[in-house]
Amino acid sequence: MNRFSILVGDITRSRAQAIANAANTTLLGGSGVDGAIHAAAGPELLAECRTLGGCETGQARLTRGYRLPARYVLHTPGPIWRGGQEGEAALLASCYRSCLTLAESRGIESLDFPSISTGVYGYPLTQAAPVALKAIMDFLRDHALPRQVRLVCHTRETAAVYRQVWNMWYAGTKEERLPEEPETI
Ligand code: ADP
């Protein structure tokens, strides 16, 4: 599957056509990757977000990227971890699917994701990784766009967890296994 890869770095530097933002339901900015995206995009991003009137958990909204290298931002509020019995997995899968569906409808060719909900929202990484990867791979199997999807992890440790799950479930052959030394941006 050469349409998918896992990178390490700062997603605000991504040169993909669109990046996803692990937002909150107000869409008015927050901490973590959300704060980094707003800081890098500039105040015009917040101004456009204000016009959207928020977004439900698991859904997605599109804005321009302003001063980011990425042309578009897909804002998706991830679920807050409440122990796993409150529909968190379905909502997390929905975040990835909603962004991919919106990207496809806009003809977006390349989309980078952060690790949604695994920071301040407390979703355990080892449980989030299989949910995220299944949502992405199921979508790519059935759709030609986006042509390229990448998961941009902030740390090597995070990337290693996603890579292990990917190698276990999605690398059909040895050649498809993701390298231990991930690409960086
Ligand atoms: P959430 O509220 O959805 O948990 P966070 O932003 O707190 O969102 O964390 C989600 C993930 O994004 C975490 O793994 C965090 O390390 C990562 N992250 C934070 N800043 C960046 C960045 N600039 N680029 C990529 N990932 C980032």
Residues whose N, C-alpha, C, O or C-beta is under 5 A from the ligand:
A	BS01	ADP	G9 D10 I11 T12 A22 S31 G32 V33 D34 A36 G78 P114 S115 I116 S117 T118 G119 V120 Y121 G122 V152 C153 H154
